[in-house]
Amino acid sequence: MISFVNVDLELGNKTVLKDVNLSIQPGQLVYIVGKSGSGKTTLLKALYMEIKPVRGEVSIGGYSSSTIKRRQIPLLRRKLGVVFQDFRLLEDRTVYDNLAFVLMVTNTRQSLIRDRVMHALEQVGLAHTAKQMPLNLSGGEQQRVAIARALVREPIAILADEPTGNLDPDTSLEILEYLKKINETGIMVIVATHDYELARNHPSTTMLIQGQQLCETTFGDCSAGYRPVKPSCIPGTSAEGKSNAPERL
Ligand SMILES: Nc1ncnc2c1ncn2[C@@H]1O[C@H](COP(=O)(O)OP(=O)(O)OP(=O)(O)O)[C@@H](O)[C@H]1O
């Protein structure tokens, strides 16, 4: 499970997000939408503990931002797969080697590496590209390789930061379909995007960052509008179970 409880996040001296509360359960797919500069990347960075909250607590994969030691951060990150807008593939290595590299740095057995790499490529329909160089693939295919690379360590969650930002609308939908299929295997998927319409076409829990606040809606229930999430929604907090009636915005 992932949770944010009363979290404030700052960059430099600027407060980017204030009093964020969020709970994501195993198997959930969540969109974080918000305009450019609203703080989506900042929120994801708090999840992989590149940014520490100035107030409140982020919990993920059994670690807490309040107690995690610096040396434990790489261990947390091994449990997470991160996907970026610009793919970030190693251009001088084959598709296979891009994935294998991730496992080699953690001393995974060679026989296991091959199985894991090919399985991850199969999950994005690209097993046949294993020997190709990334730049010989289309943008959409390169992003699918990046998703496979995120999968190869069998993460508890995939964090995707604007994964469709460099892609045309049809390819963007295709990428979201792959992320949805991966989510159906039980992996939490968190997609940050400024493309509200894209998220809208894929009904699921959608969080909106607006004026430093994180608000929630579920498409199909838009009549309730977006509501700020209160700590009462976060299991395990002292306020759990108290009312969090939707507020019309
Ligand atoms: N190092 C920094 N110091 C101060 N402010 C920063 C720093 N880095 C980013 N910011 C500001 O923090 C805010 C949030 O940035 P963030 O990258 O999280 O937004 P975003 O929603 O991901 O935007 P985009 O969709 O354009 O990537 C922005 O206003 C940005 O200008």
The ligand as a Gaussian input file, in Angstrom:
#p B3LYP/6-31G(d) Opt

LIG

0 1
 N       14.397000      23.012000      -7.760000
 C       13.288000      23.757000      -7.721000
 N       13.199000      24.831000      -6.906000
 C       12.072000      25.559000      -6.829000
 N       10.955000      25.298000      -7.550000
 C       10.986000      24.244000      -8.394000
 C       12.146000      23.408000      -8.531000
 N       11.866000      22.436000      -9.435000
 C       10.590000      22.654000      -9.846000
 N       10.065000      23.736000      -9.238000
 C        8.701000      24.253000      -9.379000
 O        7.832000      23.401000      -8.662000
 C        6.562000      23.320000      -9.316000
 C        6.159000      21.882000      -9.513000
 O        7.000000      21.269000     -10.473000
 P        6.688000      19.819000     -11.052000
 O        7.795000      19.485000     -11.984000
 O        6.418000      18.892000      -9.930000
 O        5.317000      20.058000     -11.860000
 P        4.599000      19.126000     -12.935000
 O        3.151000      19.174000     -12.628000
 O        5.250000      17.797000     -12.966000
 O        4.887000      19.908000     -14.269000
 P        5.160000      19.353000     -15.760000
 O        3.911000      18.668000     -16.195000
 O        5.454000      20.598000     -16.545000
 O        6.340000      18.434000     -15.668000
 C        6.710000      24.099000     -10.616000
 O        6.104000      25.362000     -10.432000
 C        8.202000      24.223000     -10.810000
 O        8.520000      25.420000     -11.467000

